[in-house]
């Protein structure tokens, strides 16, 4: 969370999907002839002087390493004796300094991690070049030139710590990172989760390989493709203060690929565990609450060989890998005793349902040094996956979940690099990802889908939701990602990136472009054309669905940037500016008729949106004492928000009203049949009739209704896109050799907010009411209080909807979103091989949505100011002094789940209550607009005031290093997850009722896992 040559002009002339693919291929071909930005570049920089103190221009500086296919990179110092060498791969380097009339100085053992500029200064004495002064290197911990905040996970850490081998899993252990993904937060799961840091949007986080975004769209989050860990050399996580190369402010987890080498080498990683290696952590209290062991591992496996080497020495290298891995996890719910019954009763004779995800990878990379100045790399990975019981959870029964295979699911990329001279670097490349996603009803029976248009649904296919507990059963009923629909979806994303760098001793100037296209097609098939909502087992309403719908859209993203890293003695300025362009084009679409809706034709839509933005990126780093061991850093950067929201997805098929509600009481009134759980109504009549109440949205079923429109002022123009500013100030200091500390302050604030306005109503069309909640010790102050501030639309306006997405600034009131936080982190490496990284992060995000757009209820709980909360996270490795055993660990201690959360869209989410008409009528002065049998769901508790208990987890690995012959080395490991066997709560049921605050997810119980890695 970038595209086409002339992206601003060709999208209107594109005649179809084939034309777009041809143009995409042409774009890649052209891009191969232009330069590309290098993400996560490392470098070496410094200054050379004589022993007298005089600066020395004209010194030849060479950086040599086996990590470089060309073996050595050479530059020459300029006027102030300064030099810079960029685009170096991670590895050990020898840096030599040569000038006629002076002795040669050679610095050996310079360890260069990814995304790091090592400061290597030299002092030459008068002599001959044949005289060589050799200086041993040491680990360099402070980058005194870069201002971006990055965290580097070396291969040593990747191989050593007891975490699931997925790059997102390592990211979770960076202080400040928050995640909604249960599996990666525990270190075992294969779900991707939503990652954020320092108040960034989770939709902006993405995983990259060699700088290319691998998420499913042109923003972040959804990871259809999961990288094969054996193909990765290092992982670099951008956590803040990103430069002009990066369009968004969110987390970027970039994987540096392995290339092979001049010697054959490889590894075979494997692990296995199942429920026989696990222990229960259910306490008596949890058992009394009826909690099941959610997240408990039933089975986990990983088999991941990889091998690389030369096809031709110094000319052509290869690296290939196969991987098969997955998990089966206890979902915390049982199968329904009678799957088609209208009541959920757990079948205790069957094992609890499981969530199972199985991935494979067939990956290969070729690296070709065509000439001394031209290097090419091609990568391909076919990564099919199967996701069984995809949406099952403690509140979604297995019958209501889905089965989701991804096949084909592949990624391919091509890059070219050329250090034309010691001052000019050219790079170019492109990446293509293609995924076909299938989503089926859980029992894989296509007959449960609707038949021909107009036919009645199979009653067995109708899903149900118990409103008092939020439990979904019988069939899929509206749960993410796609229910109640079965889906066939194709998603293709194409990226091109280009840049040219001009380097002098004091400047590293770069100009670049990044461009992307996304094509998506979805055919969705209804799993029943309505679902049933129950309250204490009795029907209260129906949700009608618009059934089949097609979604086809193309996104074009273009970014052009320029930046300079300018060194002025001890001060380095990082100055940049970025132009961003986004266009979403939607072709004409034909949607077939369904039971509720006629066949519909949707005209093409262009420029939804068409945005232009210019964002400055400013930063400075000051070498405080001139020793390269203390740096003061400050930044101020503007970023555009990722376009994952409703504006960029303004497909008219989706913005038309494809679902609506109407009350239903199965009591046999008006000729109906009582208790048959089949609504007897004339659904073509939106007014109350038979057993059904009024249709909640009168636009439902109309051909292309004006359901939701975008204000032109937010769709087109310069500077109208959502944005955020990030400022930071930090000090980084090397306390001792091998030990550094970093203290940073971060502030982020958002702008260009939008709101959804129903233009068919005004605030005067809403009537107020109050609710008196039950006496309950779990509620604030013991409950029994009266809460006012709720509003119900008048009877004259019920069901009327003309929605407009417009500027929040058009309405009076306060709207803001501001984050403030402080991180304290340490990084330590000791001579015996021990390592420690981690620290604390304390912060809070204050959100205000105190604006009345249509309903005055928006003012209820609109000012969210939570307390400051602190995380504590560490990763560590320590070789024990006995028997060649190494111990490593991963620890995190984070705040408990928020009982009432908040959404930036202005919707209060979290603890809610389903109130009946009888509870409302006395203060409202009439029946609810939904009718005498209607219900209303209302928020109960001020966000940011109630949290669950803090939870902590410690995972440990013991590794024995075994040498087998002269070429084989086995790292045999025993992993112990949740070694303290904590049963801390990670999520709770937030629907007020008998199951309110019941844990829906607890930490997985203590688990032992056997793993090993054979290196050769």
N, C-alpha and C positions, 0 to 999 in steps of 0.2 A: 504495500500500500503502500511501457510507457510507449511504441507504436509505429506510426506510419510516416514515410517521407511525404511531405506536403499534406500532413494530416488535416490541416485546416481547409483544404480545398477539395480533396478527392472523395470525401465521404458522401457528398451529394450525388456523385456520378456513378457510384458503385451500383452495379446492376443486379447483384445477387451474391450468394455465398461463394460460388466458384470464383467470381471475379475478385472477391476479397482475398481468397486464398492465393490466387495468382499474384495479386499485388503484394501480399505478405511475403511471398517467395522473392519477388523482385526487390522488396525492401531489404531483405536479408543479404541478397547478393550485392546491392549497392553498399550496404553497411560494412561489408567485408573490406571495402576499399577505403573506408573512413575510420577514424580512431574511436576508441571506446574507453570509458572511464574504468579504472581498476579499483574495485572495492577491496577494502581491507588490505591495501598496500602497506608494506613495511618499507623502511628506509634507514639509511645511515647518513648522518650529517654532523658537521662540526667545523672547527677552525684550525688552521695550521700556522704556527709562529716559530720564529727562531728562538734560541735560548736567551737572546738579548731582549726578547719581547717584541721584536718587529714582526708584523704580519708578513706572510709569504704567499703571494700569488704565484700561479704557474706550477704548483706542486701537483704531480700526478698521483691520484688516489685510486687504488684498486681494491675492490671488494671481491674476494674469491670464496666459493663454497661449493660443495657437492650438490647442494640444493638447486644450483643454477645449471641448467643444461648447457649453457654457453660457458660455464665454469667461472668466468670473471667479468665484472662490470667496472669500467674505468671512467673517471671524470678528472677535471683539472680545477684547482682552486682559482678564485677570481680576486679582484682588487683588495678585499679585506681579509684574504686568506680563507674565505669560507667555501664550503662545498656541500652538495647534496646529491645523494644517490637514492633514487626512488624505485618502486616496483620490484622489490626484492622478496623472494619467497622466504618463509620461516626456515631457520636452520642455524648452523654454526658457521661463522665467517672469520676470515683472516683479512684484516685491513692493512694495507701497506702504503707508505708515503715516500715518494721519491722526488728529489730535486738535485740537479747537478750542483756540486760544491758542498753538499750536505750528506750526512750519513742517512741511510735508509732506516725508517722506523716501521716496525711490523707489529701490529696488535693482533694476537691470536686468541681464539676461543671467544669471540664476540657472539653471544647467543641472542638471536633476533627472533622474537615472537611475532605473530601476525598483528597487523594494525598498530605498529609501534615504530617510532623513529628513535633510533639509538644515537646518542650523542657520543662521538668518538673524536676527541681532540688530539693533536700531536704537537710536539715540540722538537724541532730538528736542530742538531748541532753541526757545526762546520766539520766537514770531512769528505770522504768519497762515497759514492753510491754503493761501492762494494762493501763498505762497513754497514752492518745491519744491527740495529738495536731492537731486540724482541721483547715485547711486553705481554705478559699473560692477561687474558681478558677476565672479566667478572660479570656476573648477572647484572644487567642494567634494568632498574625498576622504575625510574622516573622519566617520563617523556616530557621534555621541557619545550617542545615545539607544538604539539597537537593540543587542541582545546576540547575535542570531542571526548565524551565519556564512553569508554569501551571496556569490556571484560573479556579476556582471552582465556579459553580453555585449551590447554595444550593436549597433545595426544597422550602424554603421561597421565594427565588427570582423566581424560576420556576413558582410558583403559583401566584406571585404578579404582575409581569410586563406585560404590554399590548403587547405581541408578540404572533404570531402563535405558538401553542404548538408543536413545532418540534425542536429537539435538535440543528439542523443546524441554526435555527433562532436565538438562543441565541449566537451562535458562531460569528455571523455577528457583534455583538455589542462589540466585543473585539477589542481594538485599534490595528491597524496594519493589521487586516483581510480584504482582498478584495474578492469580489465575482462577478461572471458573472451571477448569478441567480437573475432574477428580483424580483421574489416573496419573497424570503427570505430576500433580502436587504430591502424590504419595510415592512417586518414583517408580511405580510398577506398571501403570496402565499404558495403553496404546492410543487413548483418545487424545486429540490435539489440544483441546482447551482454548481459552481466550486469554491472552497475555497482555498485561499493561504495566506501566511504571510511571511514577511521578505524575499521576493524573492524566496520562495519555489515554487515548481510546483503545479498547481491546481490538476493535475492528481495524486498527492500523498496524498491528503487529504482524510480521511475516517472517518466514524462513527463506533464506537465499542460498544458492550454491554458486560460488564464484561470483557473487554479486547479483545474480538474477533471482527475482522474486519467484517462488514456487507455489504461492497460494493460488486458489482457484480463480481469482479475479484480478482486477487492477488495483485492489486495495490490499487488505490483509486477512488474517484470521483463517478461513476455511482451508484446511490442508488436505487436499485429495492425495497429494504425493508426499510420502514420507521418505526421507533420505536414507540410503543404505550406509550405516555407520562405518563399515569397513572401508568405504571409499573416501573417508574424511581424514584430513591431516590435523586440522585445528578448527576450533569454533570461535568466532569473534562476535560478541553481542554488543551492539550499539545501544546504550542505555540513555543517552541524552546529548544535547549540544551537537547534533549531527550537522555536518557541513552541507554545502550546496548540492552535492551529489544525491542527497536523500530528500524526497519530496515530503514525506510525512514525519511526524514526531515520534511515532511509536517504536517499540522494540524491533530491532532487525537482528536476527540470528543468522549470521553468514558463515557458511561452511567452506573452508579452504580445502580443495580436493587433493587427493594423493595422485601422483603422476607416474609412479614406477621408479625407475632409476637405472644406473649402469650395472647393478648386480641384481640377480633374482632373489626376491624375498617375499614373504607373505605371512599370513596368520590364519588360524582357524579358531573362531570364538564359538563357544557353546554354553548354554545353561539350560537347566530344567528344574522345575519344582511342581508340586501339586498339593492338594489339600491334606495329604498325609504328612506333609512337612510343616503344617500350620497348627497353631494352638488357639483356643478360643479366648477372646477378650470380652465376652459378654458378662457384665456384672449382674448381680441380682436386680438392681434397679432397672437396667436395660431390659432384662427378661420380663420384669413386671410390666413394662411398657409395651411388650410385644415386639421389641426391636429384633430384626433379623440381622445377621452379620453381613451388611452391605459391603461390597467391595472385597470380600474375602476371595483370595485366589483359589480357583479350582484347579487350574493348570496354567503354566507359563513355560514357554520354550523359545529358544533362539539358536539357530545354526547359521553361522556366518563366515564362510571361508573367503579369503581374498588373496590374490597373488599378483605381483608385478615385476617388471624387469625390462631389459633391453631387447628389442627386436634387432636394432642395430646400435651399437655403442655410440653415445654422444649424438645420436641422430634420431632414433625412433624408439619411444618407450611405450609400454602398455601397463594398464592395471585393470583387473577384472574381479568381479565378486558376485557371489550368489548369496541370497539370504532368505530364510524361512523363519518367521517369528510370529508370535501372537500370545494372546491371553484368553482365558475363560474365567469370568469373574462372577461371583454371587451377586445377583441383582437385589436381594433383600425382599423378594416377593414370591409367592407360590402360584402355581397354575390354579385356575378356577376349577372347582370341583365339577361344575357343569358349565362348560365354556360358553354356551349360548343362553344361560339363565340371566334374568334381569336383576340378579343379586350376586355379589362376589362372595364366595365362600372358599377359603383356601383348601386345596387338596393336600392334606398332611401326609398322605401315603406316597407322594411323589417328591423328589428332591426339589429344592428351591430353584427357580428359574435362573439362568445364567446369561450374561452378556459375553459374546465371544467374537473376537476380532482376529483374523488370520491374514498376514501379509507375506508377500514374496517379492523378491527383487532379482533381476538379471541385469547387472550393470557392467559397463566396459568403458574405458577411456584410453584414447591414443593421443600421445604428445609427440609432435614432429618438429624438430629443429631443422627447418628447410634450408636455411642459411644462417650465418653467424648473426644476422639481424632480423630474422623472421622465424617466429615460432607459432605453430598451430596446435590446437587441442580440440578434439571432438569427444563428446560424451553421450551415452545412451543408456537409459534405464527403463526397463519394462517392469512395472510394479503393481500387479493385480492384487486385489484384496477382497475379502469376504467379511461382512459384518452381520452377524446373526443376533436376533433379538435387539436390534439397534437402539430402540427407544425405551426398552424395559427398565423399570426403576421401582422403588418402593411404592410409587403411586401410579404406575402403568403396568397392568398385568401382561403376561406373555402374549395372551391372545390379542392385545391391543398394540403390540409392537410390530416391527417390520424386519424384513431380511433385505440386505443391501450389498450386492456384489458390485465391484468397480472393475470393469474390464471391457476394452483395454484401458490401461492407465499408464501412460509413458511420458518420459521427458527426454528431450534431446537438445544438445547445445553445441555451438561451434564458436571458438574464439581465436583471435590472431593478435600477437604482440610483436612490436618492432621498436627496439631502441635504435632509432635511426642514427643518432649520434650521442655524445655524452651530454647533450642538452635537449634533445627532442625525443619524446616517447610517443608512439602511436599504438593504439589498441582498437580492436573491433570485435564484435560478437553478436550472436543472437541465440535465443532459446525458444523452444516450442513445447508446450504441454498439452496433451490431449487426454481427456477422461470421458468415459461413458459410464454413467451411474444408473443402476437399476434399483428400484425400491418396490418391494412386493409385500403383500399381506404376509404375516408371519408364517402361516402354514403353507405358503407357496402355491395356494390354490387360486388360479385365475378366475375360476367360476364364481368366486365371491365378489368380483367386481360387477358393476352394473352391466346389464345386457344392452340391447339396442336402445336408442334414444326413445324415451317415453315409457319404457317398461318399468314395472314396479320393482323395488329392491328386494333382495333376499333378506328376510328378517334376521337371519343369522349373521348378516354382514353389518348390522347397525351397531355402532359403538355407543357406549353409555359413560356418563361422568356423574359420580356421586359428589354433589357440590359441597357437602359438609366436610369431606375429607380430600377432595380433588382427585379421587381415585378414578382412573379410566380403565374400563374393562370391556369384554365382548369383542371389540374390534377397535381399530385405530380411530381416534377421535380428536384430531386437531393438534396433536403434539408435534413439536419440532423433530426433524427438519421438514417433513413433508406430509405427514398424516393430516387429513384422512384420505390422502391421495396415494395411488401407486404411480411411480414416476419412471419414465425413461428420459434421461437427460444427457446431452453431450455438452462438453465445456472445452473450449480450445483457447489457449492464451499464448500470444506470440510477443516476444520482447526483443528489442534491438537497443543497444547502448553504444555510444561512441564518444571519444574524447582525444584531445591532443594536449600533451604537457610540455612546457618549456621550462627548463631548469637552469638556473645559474647558482652561484654560490650562496646568494642571499634570497633568491626567489624560487618558488615552485609554482608556476602559473599554469592553470588548467582551464580549458574550455571544452564543454561536452554537451551531449544530447542523449536523452533516453526516451524511448518511444514504445508504446504497447497497444495491442489490440486484444479484445476478448469477444469471442462469439459463443453464444449460449442458446441452446434449444431444449425446451422441456415439453414433453407430452405427458399430461397428468390424467390419471384415470381414477374416478371416484371409487372409494371403498365403501359404498353405501351413499345415497344422496342426502342423507340427513343423519344427525346423531341426537341422542336423547340425554337430557339433563334431569337428574334425579335429586330429590332432597329427602333424606332418610328413607330411600327406597321408592318414593312415590314420584311419578313424572311431574315435572313443573314446566318444562319448555322443550322446544326443538330448535336445533340449528340446521338450517337448510343450506346446502352447498350447491354452487354453480357447476359442479362436476368438471368435465374435461376443460382444459384450457392450455393454450400454447403460449410459450414465452420465448421470444427470439429477440436478441438485442446485440448490438455491437458497441463496444466502448473504445474510444481512442484517447490515449493519454500521451501528451508530449511535454517534455521538460528540456529546457535549454539553460545552461548555467555557466558561470565563470567564477573562478576563485583563485586566490593567491595566498601562499604561505610565505610571508615576508619577514626575514630575520634582520633585526636591527640590534646588533651586538647581543645583549641578553634578552631582548624583547622579540617575540615572534608574533606577528599579527596574522590572524586567519580571517581573511576578508572575502566575502562571496555574495553573489546575488543569483536568484533562480527565477526563471519564468516558467509557469505551469499552465497548460491548456488541457481541457477535458471536453470531450464531446461524446454523447450517447445517441446513437442512431437506431431507430426501431423500424424495421421494414413492415410492409403491409402483411396482415395476418387474417386468416380465415379460421374461425372456431366453430366446430360442428354443434348441432343442437343437442340439448340434454333434456332431462325430464322437466326441469324448471325453466330453462332458457331456450329461446330459439337460436337458430344458426346466426352467427354474427360476423360482420366484416369490419376490420379495423384498418384505417388508413395509416400509411407510414408517418412516422414522427421524427423530425430532425431537431437536433440541438436541445436535448432534454438531459442534461443541460448543455450549454456551451459557455464554459468558464475560462477566464483569463486572470492570472494572478502574477504579481511580482513580489518576491519575498527576499529580504536581506538576511544574510548570515554573517554575524560579526563575532569575533572572539580574539582574545589575546592571552599569551602565556609568557610569564616573566621568570627567568632563571634567577632566583633571588640572590644567591651568593656567587653565581658564576661557576659553580662546581658541578652542575648537572644533577644535583641531588635534592633540590627544593624548587618547586614551581608554583607560582601563583597564577590562577586561571580565572577568566571571566568571559561570559558569552551572553549574547542577546540575539535570538533567532526567531524568525517567523516561519510558520509552516501552514500549508493548506490541510484541511481535514480530508481524510480518505473518503472517496465517493461510494460508500457502501449503503447509504441511506435511501430514503424514499424518493429523493429528487432524481438521482442518477438512475433509478429503477422505475422511471415513469412510463412503463409499458401500459398502454390503454387497456389491455386484457386484464392486467392486475389491478389497475386503479378503478375499473368498473366494479360494481358491487356484486361479488360472487358468493356471498353468504349473508344470511339474515336469520334473526331469531323470531320465534312467536311462542307465546305461552300455550301450554297444552296440559290439560288435566284429563287423565284417562278414566273419567267417571261416567261415561255413557250418555252424557247430556246431548240433546238435540239429535237423537237417533243413533248415537255411537254405541260401541260395545265396551262396557266397563271392564277394566282389568286385562284387556288383551294386549296391551302395550303396542297397539297399532293406532296411529292417529286417524280418526275419521273426520276429515275436513275437506272443503273445496279449496285446494291450495292456489287455484287461479284467482280466488277472491282474497285480497289482502286484508279485508275487514274481518272482525270476529265472526266465526261461523263454526257449526259443528262443535267439536271438542277443542278448537284452536282459537287463540286470541289474535289480536291485530299483528300484522307483519311489522317488525321493528324498523325496517327501512323500505320505504315505498319505491325506491329506485331498483330494488332487486328484481331481476328478470327482464329489465328493459334492455333494448338493443343499444349498446354503447352509451349508457347514461353518463351525465356529467357528474360522476361521483366525487372525483378528486381532481382538482386542477392546480397548476402551479402559477403563482404570481410571476409574470414575466420579469419583474424586478429582481427575482432571486434565481432565475434560470439562465439569464444571458447577461454578460458584461464583465468588466474588470472589477475585481475586488469584492464581488458579491458572494463568493463561495465561503463556506464556513472556514474559520482559521483559528490558530492558537499561537500565542507568543510564549516562548520559554526563555527564562533568564537563569543563569547559574553563576555561582562563585565558588571556587574550590582551592584548596592547598594540598599539594602532594609532596611528601617528604620521605627521603630514605633515612630511617632512624639508624639502622645498622646495615652492614653489608648483608644483602639478602632479605632485608625487612623494610617495607615501606608502608606508609599510612596515608589515607586520603580522606579529607573532610570536605563535603560539598553541600551547598545550599541550592535548592531548586524551587522555582516558582513558575507556574503555568497558568495562563488565563485565556479564555475562549471568546470569540466574537462572531458576529453575523448569525445570530440564532434565528431559527424559524419556528413557526407555530402552525397548527392545523386549526383553521377556523371554519365552523359550520355557519355559512352565511344565511341559512334559512331561519336561524334563531338569533335572539339577542339576550343579554343577561336578564332582561325583564321577563323573558319567557320561562324562567325557572322559578320554582317555589321552594322555600327552605323547609327543612325538617330536622328533627333531632332523634337520636337513638340512645336509650338507656341500656348500657351493657350490664351483663350479669355480674354478681358478686363472685370474684374469682381471685384467689391469692396470686395467681400467675400474672394478672393484669397490673398495670401501674396503680399504686395506692390501693391494691386489693380489689379493684373493679367497682362495680355499682355506681359508676359515674355517668353523667349525661353528656354526650358529645353532640354538639351542634355544628353547623357549617356545611351540612349536606344539602344537595339540591336535586330536584326532580323536574324534568321538562313538563310543561303544561300539556293537557290533553289535546289542545288545539294544534300543537306542534309536534306531537309524537310521530316518529317515523320519517320526519322531513330532514333531508340531508343534502346540502350543497357545499361540499368541502373545498377549501382553498388553502394551499400551503403558501404562507406569506411571511413577511418580516416580523419578528417579534417586536422590533422597534416601532411598529405601527400602533402599539397598544401601550397604555400607561402601566406603570408598575416597575418592578425590579426584575432583571434577568441577568444572572452572572454564574460563572463556573470558574473557581480559582483553587489551585492546589499550592500548598507550601509544605516543604519537607527538607530534612537534613539526613544525609547518609554519612556514616563513619565506617570505613572499610580498611582492611589490612591485607597485605600480600606478603607471604614469607616463603623463602626457599633456603634450606640449609645444606651444607656440604655433604651430609650423609644421605641426601635424597628426600628428606622430609619436606612437605609443602603444606601450606595453610592459606586459604583464601576465604573471605567472608566479612561479616560485620553486622551493623545494625542500620535500620532505616526507619525514621519516624516522620509521619506526615499526616495531613488530612486534606480532603477536598470539600470545599464549601460550595453548595449549589443553591441558587435562589431562582424560583419560577413564579414569582408573586405578580402575576398578570392575569386579568380577567379577559379572556378572549371571547368566550361565549358563556360557559357555565361559571357562576361565581364560586362553585366548589373548588376551583383551581387554587383559591387562596388557603384552603385547608392544608396544613402541613407543608407549606410552600417554601419555608426557609429551613434548609438542612445544614446544620453546623455541627458535625460530629466531633467527638474528642480526638486529639492527636493519638495515633496508635503506632506501636513499634513492632517491627519484625527483627528477628535474630536468626542469621543463617551462616553456616560454615561448611566448607568442604576441606578435608584434610587427608594427608598420606604420611605414614610414619613407618620406616623400616625398624623392626625390633632387632635388638642385638643378638637374638638367639635363632639358630637353625634356619636362617634365611627367610624368616617370616616377615611379611609386611602387613600392617593394619591400616585401613582407611575408613573414613566415615563421612556421612552426610547428615547434617543436623539442621532442623528448622523449628522455630517457635514463632507462631503467628497468631494474630487476634482471632477470636471465635467468630462464628457466622453472625451476620447482622440479622436481627429478627425482623426489622423493617428496613427495606432498601429503598433506593431512590433512582429514578431514571432521568437523564438529562432532557428527555423529550417532554418532561413535565408530568408524567404519569407516576403517581405514588404506587409502589409495588411492595409487597411484603405481607405483613399480617393484615388479613382482610376478613370480613364477616359477611355472610349471606343473610340479609334481613328479609323478613316476610312483610307482606302488606300490613298485617295486623300490628307489627312493631312500629310501623311508620305512620299509619293513618292518623293517629291522634294528634300529632304535631304538624303533619302535612296539611290536615284539614280536608283530605280527599283520599281516594284510592291512588295507588301508584299509577303512573301513566301506562305501565305494562299490564294493568288490570288487577282485579281483586285477588286473583290467585298468583300475581306476579311476585318476583323477588328482586332485590337489588344488592349488588356486591359493593361494599364500602371499605375504605381504609380505616384502621383503628388507632394506630400508634404513630407518633411523630418519628420520622426517620432519624437515624443516628442516636437514638436514645436507649435501645435495647440490643444487647449482644450476648451471644453464647459464651461459654467459658473458653479461655485461651487454650490452644492445643499445641503440643510439641511432639516431635518424632525424631528418633535417632536410628539411623541405619548403619551397620558395620560390616566390613569385609575383612576376612583374614586370607592372605595369599601366600602360598609357598612357591618359591622359585626353584624349579627343577631343571638342571641341565641334562639333556639327553644327547650323548655323543658330542660332536664338535659343532653341529649346525642346528640342533633343535633345542628349544627352551620352552618348557611348559609352566604356565602360571596357573596353578590349581587353587581355586578359591572357594571359601564358604561364606555366603552372604547371609546376614541376619537382618531382616527388615522389622522395624518397630521393636527393637530389642527390649524395650521397657514394657512392651505389650499394653500400651495405652489404648483406651477405648474412647478417646475424646470425640466429641460430636463435631462434625464438619458441616452438616446441613440439617435443617429441621423443617417440619411441616408448618407453613405459615398461614394456613387457613384456620381461623378460629373455630373451634368445635371440640369434639372429644379427642381428636388426635393433634390438637395444636401443641407445638413445641416437641412433638414426638420426633426423635432423631430419624432422619431419612438416610443419613450417611454417617458412619463412624469410621475411625481409622481401621485399616485392615489389621487383623491380629498378627502377632509375631509369626514370621514366616522364615523358614530356612531354605536357601537355594544353593545348589551346586553349580559352579561355573568354572570355566577354564579357557585359557587362550594359548594355543600352540604357535609359537613364532619360529620361523625358519628363514 
